[in-house]
Amino acid sequence: MRVHIAADHAGFGLRNYLIEMLKEAGHDVVDHGATQYDALDAYPTMCIPCGEAVAAEPGSLGIVIGGSGNGEQMAANLVKGVRAALVWNEATAVLAREHNDANVIAIGARQHTMEEAAHFVNVFLATQFSGDSRHAYRIGLMSEYEKNH
């Protein structure tokens, strides 16, 4: 699977950890930065291109990482076609895919150990959208709004 990943300075170490884990698992990983630990790195400059790449490539997924994951989720969600979910435990990773058909997850590097975050990523990647009509209907409502605005 193609996985796009981006982080700001706060998520730099976790991003590097996840890239190695994903590559070892056989995923095709596209890194959208940051390239060094630098507090001047701004999450929108990495997370928006990451979201654009996911939106342009159906079937790919994305991971955006920062201190809390909040700003990174917000930046990714600015991109039409992105449904980014903030993940903080296994249940939110599952529900992001099963109910919301999220194609990007945001993780707070300062909120979790690397092992916890890796578990959330693995759960997210392994979970499929349920296809349940009530969830598809709700996603359709969001897509319709997005198309018209």
C-alpha positions as a Markdown table, in Angstrom:
| # | Residue | x | y | z |
|---|---|---|---|---|
| 1 | Met | 0.0 | 0.0 | 0.0 |
| 2 | Arg | 1.2 | 3.5 | -0.7 |
| 3 | Val | 1.3 | 5.6 | 2.6 |
| 4 | His | 2.0 | 9.3 | 2.5 |
| 5 | Ile | 3.5 | 10.7 | 5.8 |
| 6 | Ala | 4.3 | 14.1 | 7.1 |
| 7 | Ala | 5.3 | 15.7 | 10.4 |
| 8 | Asp | 6.4 | 19.0 | 11.9 |
| 9 | His | 9.4 | 19.3 | 14.2 |
| 10 | Ala | 7.5 | 17.8 | 17.2 |
| 11 | Gly | 6.6 | 14.7 | 15.1 |
| 12 | Phe | 10.1 | 14.3 | 13.5 |
| 13 | Gly | 11.3 | 11.4 | 15.6 |
| 14 | Leu | 8.0 | 9.5 | 15.4 |
| 15 | Arg | 7.8 | 10.0 | 11.7 |
| 16 | Asn | 11.2 | 8.5 | 11.2 |
| 17 | Tyr | 10.3 | 5.5 | 13.4 |
| 18 | Leu | 7.0 | 5.0 | 11.4 |
| 19 | Ile | 8.7 | 5.2 | 8.1 |
| 20 | Glu | 11.1 | 2.4 | 9.0 |
| 21 | Met | 8.3 | 0.3 | 10.4 |
| 22 | Leu | 6.1 | 0.8 | 7.3 |
| 23 | Lys | 8.9 | 0.0 | 4.9 |
| 24 | Glu | 9.8 | -3.1 | 6.8 |
| 25 | Ala | 6.1 | -4.2 | 6.5 |
| 26 | Gly | 6.4 | -3.7 | 2.7 |
| 27 | His | 4.5 | -0.5 | 2.3 |
| 28 | Asp | 5.5 | 2.1 | -0.3 |
| 29 | Val | 6.2 | 5.2 | 1.8 |
| 30 | Val | 6.2 | 8.8 | 0.5 |
| 31 | Asp | 7.8 | 11.2 | 2.9 |
| 32 | His | 6.5 | 14.8 | 2.8 |
| 33 | Gly | 8.9 | 16.1 | 5.6 |
| 34 | Ala | 10.1 | 17.6 | 7.9 |
| 35 | Thr | 13.7 | 16.9 | 6.9 |
| 36 | Gln | 15.3 | 17.9 | 10.1 |
| 37 | Tyr | 14.3 | 18.6 | 13.7 |
| 38 | Asp | 13.7 | 22.4 | 13.4 |
| 39 | Ala | 11.1 | 24.3 | 15.4 |
| 40 | Leu | 10.6 | 26.6 | 12.4 |
| 41 | Asp | 9.0 | 23.8 | 10.4 |
| 42 | Ala | 5.3 | 24.6 | 10.0 |
| 43 | Tyr | 2.9 | 21.7 | 9.9 |
| 44 | Pro | 0.7 | 23.2 | 7.2 |
| 45 | Thr | 3.6 | 23.2 | 4.7 |
| 46 | Met | 4.0 | 19.4 | 5.1 |
| 47 | Cys | 0.5 | 18.2 | 6.0 |
| 48 | Ile | -1.3 | 20.0 | 3.1 |
| 49 | Pro | 1.0 | 18.5 | 0.4 |
| 50 | Cys | 0.6 | 15.1 | 2.2 |
| 51 | Gly | -3.2 | 15.5 | 2.0 |
| 52 | Glu | -3.0 | 16.6 | -1.6 |
| 53 | Ala | -1.1 | 13.4 | -2.5 |
| 54 | Val | -3.6 | 11.2 | -0.8 |
| 55 | Ala | -6.5 | 13.0 | -2.5 |
| 56 | Ala | -4.8 | 12.6 | -5.9 |
| 57 | Glu | -4.2 | 8.9 | -5.4 |
| 58 | Pro | -7.3 | 6.9 | -4.5 |
| 59 | Gly | -6.4 | 3.9 | -2.4 |
| 60 | Ser | -3.5 | 5.5 | -0.7 |
| 61 | Leu | -3.6 | 6.6 | 2.9 |
| 62 | Gly | -1.8 | 9.3 | 4.9 |
| 63 | Ile | -0.4 | 9.9 | 8.3 |
| 64 | Val | 0.3 | 13.4 | 9.7 |
| 65 | Ile | 2.1 | 13.9 | 13.0 |
| 66 | Gly | 2.7 | 16.8 | 15.3 |
| 67 | Gly | 2.8 | 17.5 | 19.0 |
| 68 | Ser | -0.9 | 17.0 | 19.6 |
| 69 | Gly | -2.0 | 16.0 | 16.1 |
| 70 | Asn | -4.7 | 18.7 | 16.2 |
| 71 | Gly | -3.2 | 21.3 | 13.9 |
| 72 | Glu | -2.0 | 18.6 | 11.5 |
| 73 | Gln | -5.5 | 17.1 | 11.2 |
| 74 | Met | -6.9 | 20.6 | 10.6 |
| 75 | Ala | -4.3 | 21.3 | 7.9 |
| 76 | Ala | -4.9 | 18.0 | 6.1 |
| 77 | Asn | -8.7 | 18.5 | 6.2 |
| 78 | Leu | -8.3 | 21.7 | 4.2 |
| 79 | Val | -7.7 | 19.5 | 1.2 |
| 80 | Lys | -10.8 | 18.5 | -0.8 |
| 81 | Gly | -11.1 | 14.7 | -0.7 |
| 82 | Val | -9.3 | 14.2 | 2.6 |
| 83 | Arg | -11.0 | 12.9 | 5.6 |
| 84 | Ala | -8.4 | 13.2 | 8.4 |
| 85 | Ala | -9.2 | 11.8 | 11.8 |
| 86 | Leu | -7.3 | 12.4 | 15.0 |
| 87 | Val | -6.4 | 9.0 | 16.5 |
| 88 | Trp | -5.6 | 8.6 | 20.2 |
| 89 | Asn | -6.4 | 5.0 | 20.9 |
| 90 | Glu | -7.2 | 1.7 | 19.1 |
| 91 | Ala | -10.9 | 2.4 | 19.0 |
| 92 | Thr | -10.5 | 5.7 | 17.2 |
| 93 | Ala | -8.1 | 4.1 | 14.7 |
| 94 | Val | -10.7 | 1.4 | 13.9 |
| 95 | Leu | -13.7 | 3.8 | 13.8 |
| 96 | Ala | -11.9 | 6.3 | 11.6 |
| 97 | Arg | -11.8 | 3.7 | 8.9 |
| 98 | Glu | -14.9 | 1.6 | 9.6 |
| 99 | His | -17.4 | 4.4 | 10.0 |
| 100 | Asn | -15.7 | 7.5 | 8.5 |
| 101 | Asp | -13.7 | 6.0 | 5.7 |
| 102 | Ala | -10.8 | 8.3 | 6.8 |
| 103 | Asn | -7.9 | 8.3 | 4.4 |
| 104 | Val | -5.6 | 10.3 | 6.7 |
| 105 | Ile | -4.9 | 9.9 | 10.4 |
| 106 | Ala | -3.3 | 12.5 | 12.7 |
| 107 | Ile | -1.3 | 11.4 | 15.7 |
| 108 | Gly | 0.1 | 13.5 | 18.6 |
| 109 | Ala | 3.8 | 12.5 | 19.0 |
| 110 | Arg | 3.9 | 14.1 | 22.5 |
| 111 | Gln | 0.8 | 12.2 | 23.6 |
| 112 | His | 1.9 | 8.6 | 22.8 |
| 113 | Thr | 4.9 | 6.3 | 22.9 |
| 114 | Met | 6.3 | 5.3 | 19.5 |
| 115 | Glu | 5.0 | 1.8 | 20.1 |
| 116 | Glu | 1.5 | 3.0 | 20.8 |
| 117 | Ala | 1.5 | 5.2 | 17.7 |
| 118 | Ala | 2.8 | 2.3 | 15.6 |
| 119 | His | -0.1 | 0.2 | 16.9 |
| 120 | Phe | -2.6 | 2.8 | 15.9 |
| 121 | Val | -1.1 | 3.1 | 12.4 |
| 122 | Asn | -1.1 | -0.7 | 12.0 |
| 123 | Val | -4.8 | -0.9 | 13.1 |
| 124 | Phe | -5.7 | 2.0 | 10.8 |
| 125 | Leu | -4.0 | 0.4 | 7.8 |
| 126 | Ala | -5.6 | -3.1 | 8.5 |
| 127 | Thr | -9.1 | -1.8 | 8.9 |
| 128 | Gln | -11.5 | -1.3 | 6.0 |
| 129 | Phe | -14.5 | 0.9 | 5.6 |
| 130 | Ser | -17.6 | -1.1 | 6.6 |
| 131 | Gly | -19.7 | 0.0 | 3.6 |
| 132 | Asp | -22.7 | 0.3 | 5.9 |
| 133 | Ser | -25.3 | 2.4 | 4.2 |
| 134 | Arg | -25.7 | 4.8 | 7.2 |
| 135 | His | -22.0 | 5.5 | 7.2 |
| 136 | Ala | -21.9 | 5.9 | 3.4 |
| 137 | Tyr | -24.8 | 8.3 | 3.5 |
| 138 | Arg | -23.1 | 10.5 | 6.1 |
| 139 | Ile | -19.8 | 10.5 | 4.1 |
| 140 | Gly | -21.9 | 11.4 | 1.0 |
| 141 | Leu | -23.4 | 14.4 | 2.9 |
| 142 | Met | -19.9 | 15.7 | 3.6 |
| 143 | Ser | -18.7 | 15.0 | 0.0 |
| 144 | Glu | -21.7 | 16.9 | -1.4 |
| 145 | Tyr | -21.0 | 19.9 | 0.9 |
| 146 | Glu | -17.4 | 19.8 | -0.1 |
| 147 | Lys | -18.2 | 19.7 | -3.8 |
| 148 | Asn | -20.5 | 22.7 | -3.5 |
| 149 | His | -18.3 | 24.9 | -1.3 |
